[in-house]
């Protein structure tokens, strides 16, 4: 039981399988999760799959396991922390899938790198992130952007709006390699500073 009656009511509705409750959970975190996924996918992986697909898969895994009673959530921060962890694991698995040694991505016709709902996620969140921890992604992006030139800031902003590397390259007149290098530096900074559990 939390101190937020709305959270408790929403979790009860979600556990009962109410579709509108699932919509409310999605709406609350989807944009933050998409931004998180985008920053943890490299350029090569982004050319194969969209961050929105990662987040959709993360929500699918969460909803299935939540209704099976695998998770105990106490507040909004614990829910955000769990969804962020699941999303980061999905990102890592997708990177591994598309970069696996000797894998010919042009011949992959049936394998679904996102269909890993059978993989067990942690039943209980180890600790509830503080509000400042939950906001670390946005704070870090803002910090990095303050040290960038105008071109770098434009690349990050367009990326967060959902533009692909190729689209950003066309729009600002810079090479894809330049765009990937800017986003790569941002990802490296986020990986260092985000206190997220990325272990299997």
Legacy VTK file of the C-alpha trace (Angstrom):
# vtk DataFile Version 3.0
C-alpha trace
ASCII
DATASET POLYDATA
POINTS 200 float
0.000 0.000 0.000
1.374 3.391 -0.966
0.592 6.907 0.230
-0.995 7.677 -3.159
-4.589 6.371 -3.425
-4.571 6.976 -7.195
-1.487 4.787 -7.632
-3.000 1.990 -5.537
-6.282 2.191 -7.456
-4.477 2.142 -10.805
-2.395 -0.892 -9.843
-5.539 -2.714 -8.721
-7.261 -1.936 -12.018
-4.165 -3.021 -13.925
-3.988 -6.274 -12.010
-7.631 -6.882 -12.893
-6.751 -6.540 -16.573
-8.501 -3.222 -17.214
-7.354 -1.876 -20.585
-7.757 1.785 -19.630
-5.412 1.286 -16.681
-2.741 -0.009 -19.062
-3.290 3.044 -21.271
-2.767 5.339 -18.279
0.496 3.604 -17.360
1.712 3.893 -20.953
0.780 7.546 -21.270
2.565 8.467 -18.058
5.996 7.123 -19.023
6.097 6.446 -22.762
7.945 9.605 -23.840
10.614 9.259 -21.157
11.112 5.597 -22.016
11.423 6.324 -25.739
14.086 8.940 -24.999
15.878 6.470 -22.739
15.767 3.742 -25.392
16.965 6.074 -28.134
20.055 7.034 -26.145
20.985 3.389 -25.505
20.791 2.211 -29.108
23.693 2.759 -31.484
23.309 4.007 -35.033
23.481 0.568 -36.623
20.739 -0.786 -34.365
18.569 2.292 -34.889
18.645 1.596 -38.611
17.041 -1.785 -37.900
14.502 -0.963 -35.220
12.759 2.057 -33.722
12.961 3.037 -30.026
9.165 2.977 -29.947
9.290 -0.744 -30.754
11.621 -1.329 -27.819
9.307 0.499 -25.442
6.282 -1.387 -26.754
8.101 -4.656 -26.072
9.098 -3.451 -22.591
5.482 -2.619 -21.762
4.356 -5.997 -23.104
6.778 -7.830 -20.823
5.792 -5.659 -17.864
2.032 -6.125 -18.286
2.307 -9.900 -18.684
4.494 -10.376 -15.616
2.609 -7.834 -13.509
-0.670 -9.683 -14.042
1.098 -12.914 -13.127
2.083 -11.360 -9.798
5.833 -11.079 -10.418
6.170 -7.452 -9.303
5.508 -5.608 -6.074
5.343 -1.866 -6.707
4.905 0.729 -3.996
4.761 4.079 -5.812
5.281 5.907 -9.110
9.065 5.989 -8.664
9.260 2.227 -8.243
7.140 1.768 -11.372
9.377 4.130 -13.362
12.500 2.381 -12.073
11.189 -1.025 -13.127
10.093 0.131 -16.584
13.457 1.844 -17.123
15.326 -1.332 -16.166
13.233 -3.478 -18.499
13.738 -0.976 -21.329
17.512 -0.902 -20.816
17.649 -4.697 -20.897
15.661 -4.708 -24.127
18.107 -2.196 -25.616
21.073 -4.321 -24.668
19.515 -7.481 -26.077
18.724 -5.751 -29.345
22.266 -4.424 -29.673
23.606 -7.916 -29.024
21.168 -9.414 -31.514
22.077 -7.087 -34.371
25.806 -7.153 -33.631
26.142 -10.871 -32.950
29.245 -12.316 -34.536
28.644 -13.782 -37.995
24.962 -12.802 -37.935
23.697 -11.846 -41.405
20.922 -9.358 -40.668
19.839 -9.415 -44.314
18.892 -13.084 -43.950
16.939 -12.715 -40.715
13.336 -13.296 -41.698
11.643 -14.914 -38.716
13.659 -14.241 -35.569
12.170 -11.592 -33.327
14.805 -10.014 -31.062
12.093 -8.355 -28.998
10.110 -11.469 -28.259
11.799 -12.268 -24.984
8.794 -12.195 -22.686
9.849 -15.585 -21.327
12.995 -14.051 -19.822
12.489 -13.554 -16.132
12.638 -9.973 -14.904
13.282 -9.290 -11.217
10.234 -9.952 -9.085
10.904 -7.073 -6.728
12.613 -3.786 -7.418
15.735 -3.647 -5.291
15.231 -0.069 -4.254
12.894 2.730 -5.155
14.641 5.450 -7.164
14.329 8.921 -5.756
12.637 11.564 -7.898
16.071 12.977 -8.706
17.256 9.549 -9.888
14.148 9.139 -11.999
14.904 12.493 -13.646
18.609 11.780 -14.212
18.176 11.165 -17.933
16.647 14.576 -18.615
19.137 16.307 -16.338
22.108 14.593 -17.982
20.904 15.401 -21.488
20.481 19.038 -20.517
23.951 19.097 -18.949
25.591 17.570 -22.017
23.739 19.901 -24.370
24.970 22.952 -22.480
28.507 21.985 -23.470
27.644 21.390 -27.140
27.773 23.720 -30.083
24.605 24.616 -31.967
24.970 21.711 -34.399
25.367 19.183 -31.579
22.344 20.515 -29.710
20.291 20.329 -32.882
21.297 16.700 -33.422
20.285 15.729 -29.876
16.986 17.619 -30.070
16.053 15.994 -33.379
16.992 12.574 -32.012
14.786 13.054 -28.960
11.944 14.044 -31.301
12.155 10.653 -32.976
14.286 11.451 -36.029
16.562 8.696 -37.313
20.281 9.221 -37.923
19.665 9.364 -41.677
16.856 11.888 -41.274
18.956 14.099 -39.005
21.860 13.900 -41.453
19.642 15.044 -44.320
18.009 17.792 -42.297
21.144 19.483 -40.956
23.486 18.715 -43.844
26.019 16.697 -41.843
27.237 13.156 -42.451
25.621 10.198 -40.699
28.984 9.463 -39.111
29.010 12.915 -37.534
25.476 12.459 -36.223
26.312 9.034 -34.809
29.479 10.383 -33.187
27.534 13.135 -31.380
24.848 10.710 -30.205
27.504 8.158 -29.279
29.213 10.642 -26.962
25.867 11.392 -25.360
25.149 7.684 -24.861
28.560 7.141 -23.269
27.911 9.973 -20.830
24.463 8.621 -20.005
25.797 5.109 -19.448
28.366 6.466 -17.007
25.934 8.657 -15.102
22.650 6.763 -15.146
22.438 4.569 -12.081
20.497 1.814 -13.787
20.904 -1.900 -13.304
21.758 -3.397 -16.708
22.673 -6.906 -15.565
20.732 -9.805 -16.982
LINES 1 201
200 0 1 2 3 4 5 6 7 8 9 10 11 12 13 14 15 16 17 18 19 20 21 22 23 24 25 26 27 28 29 30 31 32 33 34 35 36 37 38 39 40 41 42 43 44 45 46 47 48 49 50 51 52 53 54 55 56 57 58 59 60 61 62 63 64 65 66 67 68 69 70 71 72 73 74 75 76 77 78 79 80 81 82 83 84 85 86 87 88 89 90 91 92 93 94 95 96 97 98 99 100 101 102 103 104 105 106 107 108 109 110 111 112 113 114 115 116 117 118 119 120 121 122 123 124 125 126 127 128 129 130 131 132 133 134 135 136 137 138 139 140 141 142 143 144 145 146 147 148 149 150 151 152 153 154 155 156 157 158 159 160 161 162 163 164 165 166 167 168 169 170 171 172 173 174 175 176 177 178 179 180 181 182 183 184 185 186 187 188 189 190 191 192 193 194 195 196 197 198 199
